[in-house]
Amino acid sequence: MEKQYSPLSGYFFLFVEIIILALIILGFMRGLVVPSVILIPVFILTAVGFTVVDPNQSCVLVLFGAYKGTIKTNGFYWVNPFFNRKKISLRARNFDSETIKVNDKIGNPIMIGLVLVWKVEDTYKAAFGVDEYEHFVVVQSEAALRKLAGLYAYDNIEDENAKITLRDGGEEVNDELEKEIRERLEIAGIHVIEARINYIAYAQEIAQAMLKRQQATAIVAARYKIVEGAVSMVEMALDELSEKDIVDLDEEKKATMVSNLMVVLCGDKEATPVVNTGSLYQ
């Protein structure tokens, strides 16, 4: 577990260093060689103990393999010169992954990428829980992304019963991704601030086929709406003609009128009118 270490003031020992240096110089000037020589390693060891901790930075202290604590408060300090010191940044960092090829729930190859905002929260776990915690973040984030892609379909074209898809899942998918990454990075003392998918597309080898399929689906949906509207308009026209007694149509003429209206309303091209100069039945 991480524990706080209270270091000594670096300014006080800087003053001590100045005194020791003055004594060394004075000793050599007065011929006191032995005391001056003894003070030299004391001066060097004292100088080694100085350390600076910048804002949003920490310093992990280890003495001969034993963890002694972490300095998280920024400032100028002095610690045991035999301490092994490891600086760990506490600043928030961005990881913008490269797009990777994975298979979705149905097995379609897709390209997907994520952006992760994270920072070190527990310096003990970051320093001793894993090797190279920064590399650990990269590998585990991509592993979590691969797992997430296998849980959902890219869209609901092939899986019509899918309530959540990678393309349309939005916050629900991102929340699931964030949860998965948080669980994986907990061992390294990493706090996940935000994780979300920032790129998703079909892989190149099936992109053209899927685009055509999406276009076909859109055309069918549009046709369905057109036909639905046309039927309503024809029904309204027949009702209005009958109600206002404009013209009396038998069943055959009603069928002809319905056929003509449906052709006009549902056709891809503009209808060419034909003027009938004879009777209604010619």
The 8 nearest C-alpha neighbors of each residue, nearest first, counted from 0:
[[1, 123, 2, 124, 121, 122, 68, 66],
 [0, 2, 123, 121, 122, 68, 3, 69],
 [3, 1, 68, 69, 0, 4, 67, 123],
 [2, 4, 69, 68, 70, 5, 1, 71],
 [5, 3, 68, 69, 70, 6, 2, 67],
 [4, 6, 3, 7, 70, 69, 68, 78],
 [7, 5, 78, 76, 4, 77, 8, 70],
 [8, 6, 77, 76, 9, 78, 5, 11],
 [9, 7, 76, 10, 11, 77, 6, 75],
 [8, 10, 76, 77, 75, 12, 11, 13],
 [9, 11, 13, 8, 12, 14, 75, 76],
 [12, 10, 14, 13, 9, 8, 15, 7],
 [13, 11, 15, 14, 9, 10, 16, 77],
 [12, 14, 10, 16, 15, 11, 9, 17],
 [13, 15, 17, 12, 11, 16, 10, 18],
 [16, 14, 12, 18, 13, 17, 19, 11],
 [17, 15, 13, 19, 14, 18, 12, 20],
 [16, 18, 20, 14, 15, 19, 21, 13],
 [19, 17, 21, 15, 16, 20, 22, 14],
 [20, 18, 22, 16, 21, 17, 23, 15],
 [21, 19, 23, 17, 22, 18, 16, 24],
 [20, 22, 18, 24, 19, 23, 25, 17],
 [23, 21, 25, 19, 20, 24, 26, 18],
 [24, 22, 35, 26, 20, 25, 21, 19],
 [25, 23, 21, 27, 26, 22, 28, 20],
 [24, 26, 22, 28, 23, 27, 21, 29],
 [27, 25, 31, 23, 29, 35, 28, 24],
 [26, 28, 30, 24, 29, 25, 32, 31],
 [27, 29, 25, 26, 30, 24, 31, 23],
 [30, 28, 26, 27, 31, 25, 32, 24],
 [29, 31, 27, 32, 28, 26, 25, 33],
 [32, 30, 26, 27, 29, 33, 34, 35],
 [31, 33, 35, 30, 27, 34, 36, 26],
 [32, 34, 36, 35, 31, 37, 26, 38],
 [35, 33, 37, 36, 32, 31, 38, 26],
 [34, 36, 23, 38, 32, 26, 33, 37],
 [35, 37, 33, 39, 38, 34, 32, 23],
 [38, 36, 34, 35, 39, 33, 40, 41],
 [37, 39, 41, 35, 36, 40, 42, 34],
 [38, 40, 42, 36, 41, 37, 43, 35],
 [41, 39, 43, 42, 38, 44, 37, 36],
 [42, 40, 38, 44, 39, 43, 45, 37],
 [41, 43, 39, 45, 40, 44, 38, 46],
 [44, 42, 40, 46, 45, 41, 39, 47],
 [45, 43, 47, 41, 46, 42, 40, 80],
 [44, 46, 42, 48, 47, 43, 41, 80],
 [45, 47, 43, 44, 48, 49, 42, 16],
 [48, 46, 44, 80, 45, 49, 43, 50],
 [49, 47, 80, 78, 77, 45, 46, 79],
 [50, 48, 77, 47, 46, 76, 9, 78],
 [49, 51, 76, 77, 75, 48, 52, 78],
 [52, 50, 75, 74, 76, 53, 49, 73],
 [51, 53, 73, 74, 56, 57, 75, 50],
 [52, 54, 73, 56, 55, 51, 74, 57],
 [55, 53, 73, 56, 52, 72, 74, 57],
 [56, 54, 89, 90, 88, 53, 57, 73],
 [55, 57, 88, 89, 53, 54, 87, 52],
 [58, 56, 71, 87, 70, 86, 88, 52],
 [57, 59, 86, 70, 85, 69, 84, 87],
 [58, 60, 69, 85, 84, 68, 86, 70],
 [61, 59, 84, 67, 68, 83, 82, 69],
 [60, 62, 66, 83, 65, 82, 67, 64],
 [63, 61, 82, 65, 64, 83, 66, 81],
 [62, 64, 65, 61, 82, 83, 81, 66],
 [65, 63, 62, 61, 66, 83, 67, 82],
 [66, 64, 62, 61, 63, 67, 60, 68],
 [65, 67, 61, 68, 60, 62, 64, 59],
 [68, 66, 61, 60, 65, 62, 4, 69],
 [67, 69, 4, 2, 3, 60, 66, 59],
 [70, 68, 59, 3, 4, 58, 60, 2],
 [69, 71, 58, 4, 57, 72, 3, 59],
 [72, 70, 57, 69, 73, 56, 58, 3],
 [73, 71, 70, 74, 52, 57, 54, 56],
 [72, 74, 52, 53, 54, 71, 56, 75],
 [73, 75, 52, 51, 76, 72, 53, 54],
 [74, 76, 51, 9, 50, 52, 8, 10],
 [77, 75, 9, 8, 50, 7, 49, 6],
 [76, 78, 49, 9, 48, 7, 8, 50],
 [79, 77, 48, 6, 80, 7, 49, 76],
 [78, 80, 81, 82, 48, 77, 45, 47],
 [81, 79, 48, 47, 82, 78, 44, 45],
 [82, 80, 79, 83, 62, 48, 63, 47],
 [83, 81, 62, 80, 61, 79, 60, 84],
 [82, 84, 61, 60, 62, 81, 85, 63],
 [85, 83, 60, 59, 82, 58, 61, 86],
 [86, 84, 59, 58, 87, 60, 83, 126],
 [85, 87, 58, 57, 59, 84, 88, 56],
 [88, 86, 57, 56, 58, 85, 89, 122],
 [87, 89, 56, 90, 57, 55, 86, 119],
 [90, 88, 55, 56, 119, 118, 87, 91],
 [89, 91, 55, 88, 118, 92, 56, 119],
 [90, 92, 118, 117, 116, 89, 93, 119],
 [93, 91, 117, 116, 118, 90, 94, 115],
 [94, 92, 116, 115, 95, 117, 114, 91],
 [93, 95, 115, 114, 96, 116, 92, 137],
 [96, 94, 114, 113, 93, 115, 97, 112],
 [97, 95, 113, 112, 94, 114, 98, 141],
 [96, 98, 112, 99, 95, 113, 111, 141],
 [99, 97, 112, 111, 110, 96, 100, 198],
 [98, 100, 110, 111, 97, 112, 101, 109],
 [99, 101, 110, 109, 108, 111, 98, 202],
 [102, 100, 109, 108, 145, 99, 110, 103],
 [103, 101, 108, 106, 107, 109, 149, 148],
 [102, 104, 149, 148, 106, 152, 105, 107],
 [105, 103, 149, 152, 151, 150, 106, 102],
 [106, 104, 103, 107, 152, 102, 158, 151],
 [107, 105, 102, 103, 104, 108, 149, 152],
 [106, 108, 102, 103, 105, 109, 104, 201],
 [109, 107, 102, 202, 101, 106, 201, 100],
 [110, 108, 201, 202, 101, 100, 200, 102],
 [111, 109, 100, 200, 202, 99, 199, 201],
 [110, 112, 199, 98, 198, 99, 109, 100],
 [113, 111, 98, 198, 96, 197, 196, 97],
 [112, 114, 196, 197, 96, 195, 95, 115],
 [113, 115, 95, 94, 195, 194, 197, 96],
 [114, 116, 194, 94, 93, 193, 117, 95],
 [117, 115, 93, 193, 192, 92, 191, 194],
 [118, 116, 191, 192, 92, 91, 190, 115],
 [117, 119, 91, 190, 189, 89, 90, 92],
 [120, 118, 189, 89, 121, 190, 188, 122],
 [119, 121, 189, 188, 190, 122, 118, 89],
 [122, 120, 188, 123, 124, 119, 1, 125],
 [121, 123, 125, 124, 126, 120, 1, 119],
 [124, 122, 1, 126, 125, 121, 127, 0],
 [125, 123, 128, 188, 187, 127, 126, 122],
 [126, 124, 187, 122, 188, 123, 128, 132],
 [127, 125, 123, 124, 122, 128, 129, 132],
 [126, 128, 124, 129, 125, 123, 130, 187],
 [129, 127, 124, 187, 125, 126, 186, 130],
 [130, 128, 127, 132, 187, 131, 125, 126],
 [129, 131, 132, 128, 127, 135, 126, 134],
 [132, 130, 133, 134, 129, 135, 126, 125],
 [131, 133, 135, 134, 125, 130, 129, 136],
 [134, 132, 136, 135, 131, 137, 130, 125],
 [135, 133, 137, 136, 132, 131, 138, 130],
 [134, 136, 132, 133, 138, 137, 139, 131],
 [137, 135, 133, 134, 139, 138, 140, 132],
 [138, 136, 134, 140, 135, 139, 141, 133],
 [137, 139, 135, 141, 140, 136, 142, 134],
 [138, 140, 142, 141, 136, 137, 135, 143],
 [141, 139, 143, 137, 142, 138, 180, 136],
 [140, 142, 144, 138, 143, 139, 145, 137],
 [143, 141, 139, 145, 144, 140, 138, 146],
 [142, 144, 146, 140, 141, 145, 180, 179],
 [145, 143, 141, 147, 142, 146, 148, 140],
 [144, 146, 142, 148, 143, 147, 141, 101],
 [145, 147, 143, 149, 144, 148, 142, 150],
 [148, 146, 144, 150, 149, 145, 143, 176],
 [149, 147, 103, 145, 150, 146, 151, 144],
 [148, 150, 104, 103, 146, 147, 151, 102],
 [149, 151, 147, 104, 148, 146, 103, 152],
 [152, 150, 104, 164, 149, 148, 165, 103],
 [151, 153, 104, 164, 103, 154, 105, 165],
 [152, 154, 165, 164, 166, 103, 151, 155],
 [155, 153, 164, 152, 156, 166, 165, 167],
 [154, 156, 158, 159, 157, 161, 164, 152],
 [155, 157, 158, 154, 159, 213, 216, 212],
 [158, 156, 155, 159, 154, 105, 152, 160],
 [159, 157, 155, 160, 161, 156, 152, 154],
 [158, 160, 155, 161, 156, 157, 162, 154],
 [159, 161, 158, 162, 155, 157, 163, 156],
 [162, 160, 163, 159, 158, 155, 164, 152],
 [161, 163, 160, 164, 155, 159, 168, 158],
 [164, 162, 168, 161, 167, 165, 151, 172],
 [165, 163, 168, 154, 152, 167, 166, 151],
 [164, 166, 153, 168, 167, 151, 152, 154],
 [165, 167, 164, 153, 154, 168, 199, 169],
 [166, 168, 164, 169, 165, 163, 154, 153],
 [169, 167, 164, 163, 172, 165, 171, 166],
 [170, 168, 167, 171, 172, 173, 166, 165],
 [169, 171, 173, 172, 174, 168, 195, 175],
 [172, 170, 174, 173, 169, 168, 175, 163],
 [171, 173, 175, 168, 174, 170, 169, 176],
 [174, 172, 195, 170, 176, 175, 171, 177],
 [175, 173, 177, 171, 176, 172, 170, 178],
 [174, 176, 172, 178, 173, 177, 179, 171],
 [175, 177, 173, 179, 174, 178, 172, 180],
 [178, 176, 194, 174, 180, 175, 179, 181],
 [179, 177, 181, 175, 176, 180, 174, 182],
 [178, 180, 176, 182, 177, 181, 143, 175],
 [179, 181, 183, 177, 182, 178, 140, 143],
 [182, 180, 178, 184, 183, 179, 191, 177],
 [183, 181, 179, 180, 185, 184, 178, 186],
 [182, 184, 180, 181, 185, 179, 139, 186],
 [185, 183, 181, 186, 187, 189, 182, 180],
 [184, 186, 188, 187, 182, 183, 189, 181],
 [185, 187, 184, 188, 128, 124, 183, 129],
 [186, 188, 125, 124, 185, 184, 189, 128],
 [187, 189, 121, 124, 185, 125, 120, 186],
 [190, 188, 119, 187, 120, 184, 185, 118],
 [189, 191, 118, 120, 117, 119, 192, 188],
 [192, 190, 117, 193, 181, 116, 189, 118],
 [193, 191, 117, 116, 190, 194, 118, 115],
 [194, 192, 116, 191, 115, 177, 195, 117],
 [195, 193, 115, 177, 114, 116, 173, 176],
 [194, 196, 173, 113, 114, 197, 193, 115],
 [195, 197, 113, 198, 112, 114, 173, 194],
 [196, 198, 113, 112, 114, 195, 199, 111],
 [199, 197, 112, 111, 196, 113, 200, 98],
 [198, 200, 111, 110, 112, 197, 201, 109],
 [201, 199, 110, 109, 202, 111, 198, 206],
 [200, 202, 109, 206, 110, 203, 108, 205],
 [203, 201, 109, 110, 108, 204, 206, 205],
 [202, 204, 206, 205, 201, 207, 109, 110],
 [203, 205, 202, 206, 207, 201, 108, 208],
 [206, 204, 208, 203, 207, 202, 209, 201],
 [205, 207, 203, 201, 209, 208, 202, 204],
 [208, 206, 210, 209, 205, 211, 204, 203],
 [207, 209, 211, 205, 210, 206, 212, 204],
 [208, 210, 212, 206, 211, 207, 205, 213],
 [211, 209, 207, 213, 212, 208, 206, 214],
 [212, 210, 214, 208, 209, 213, 215, 207],
 [211, 213, 209, 215, 210, 214, 216, 208],
 [212, 214, 216, 210, 215, 211, 209, 217],
 [213, 215, 211, 217, 212, 216, 210, 218],
 [216, 214, 212, 218, 217, 213, 211, 219],
 [217, 215, 213, 219, 214, 218, 212, 220],
 [216, 218, 214, 220, 215, 219, 221, 213],
 [217, 219, 221, 215, 220, 216, 222, 214],
 [220, 218, 222, 216, 221, 217, 223, 215],
 [219, 221, 217, 223, 218, 222, 216, 224],
 [220, 222, 218, 224, 223, 219, 217, 225],
 [223, 221, 225, 219, 224, 220, 218, 226],
 [222, 224, 220, 226, 221, 225, 227, 219],
 [223, 225, 227, 221, 222, 226, 228, 220],
 [226, 224, 222, 228, 227, 223, 229, 221],
 [227, 225, 229, 223, 228, 224, 222, 230],
 [226, 228, 224, 230, 225, 229, 223, 231],
 [229, 227, 231, 225, 226, 230, 224, 232],
 [228, 230, 226, 232, 231, 227, 264, 225],
 [231, 229, 233, 227, 232, 228, 234, 226],
 [230, 232, 234, 228, 229, 233, 235, 227],
 [231, 233, 235, 229, 234, 230, 236, 228],
 [234, 232, 236, 230, 235, 231, 229, 237],
 [233, 235, 231, 237, 232, 236, 230, 238],
 [234, 236, 232, 238, 233, 237, 239, 231],
 [237, 235, 233, 239, 238, 234, 232, 240],
 [238, 236, 240, 234, 239, 235, 241, 233],
 [237, 239, 235, 241, 236, 240, 242, 234],
 [238, 240, 242, 236, 241, 237, 243, 235],
 [241, 239, 237, 245, 243, 238, 242, 244],
 [240, 242, 244, 238, 239, 243, 237, 245],
 [241, 243, 239, 244, 240, 238, 245, 237],
 [244, 242, 245, 240, 241, 239, 246, 238],
 [243, 245, 241, 242, 246, 240, 247, 239],
 [246, 244, 240, 243, 241, 247, 242, 239],
 [247, 245, 244, 248, 240, 241, 243, 242],
 [246, 248, 249, 244, 245, 241, 240, 252],
 [249, 247, 252, 253, 246, 250, 251, 241],
 [248, 250, 252, 251, 253, 247, 254, 246],
 [251, 249, 253, 252, 254, 248, 255, 256],
 [250, 252, 254, 253, 249, 255, 248, 256],
 [253, 251, 255, 254, 249, 250, 248, 256],
 [252, 254, 250, 256, 251, 255, 248, 257],
 [253, 255, 257, 251, 252, 256, 258, 250],
 [256, 254, 252, 258, 253, 257, 259, 251],
 [255, 257, 253, 259, 258, 254, 252, 260],
 [256, 258, 254, 260, 255, 259, 253, 261],
 [259, 257, 255, 261, 256, 260, 254, 262],
 [260, 258, 256, 262, 261, 257, 255, 263],
 [261, 259, 263, 257, 262, 258, 264, 256],
 [260, 262, 264, 258, 263, 259, 265, 257],
 [263, 261, 259, 265, 260, 266, 264, 258],
 [264, 262, 260, 261, 266, 270, 265, 259],
 [263, 265, 261, 262, 266, 229, 260, 225],
 [266, 264, 262, 261, 263, 225, 226, 267],
 [265, 267, 262, 268, 263, 264, 269, 270],
 [268, 266, 265, 269, 264, 263, 270, 262],
 [269, 267, 266, 270, 263, 265, 271, 264],
 [268, 270, 271, 267, 266, 263, 264, 272],
 [269, 271, 263, 272, 268, 266, 262, 264],
 [272, 270, 269, 273, 263, 268, 274, 262],
 [273, 271, 270, 274, 269, 275, 263, 259],
 [272, 274, 275, 271, 270, 276, 259, 277],
 [275, 273, 276, 272, 277, 271, 278, 279],
 [274, 276, 277, 273, 278, 281, 279, 272],
 [277, 275, 274, 278, 281, 279, 273, 280],
 [278, 276, 275, 281, 279, 280, 274, 273],
 [277, 279, 281, 280, 276, 275, 274, 252],
 [278, 280, 281, 277, 275, 276, 252, 248],
 [279, 281, 278, 277, 252, 275, 251, 255],
 [280, 278, 279, 277, 275, 276, 274, 252]]
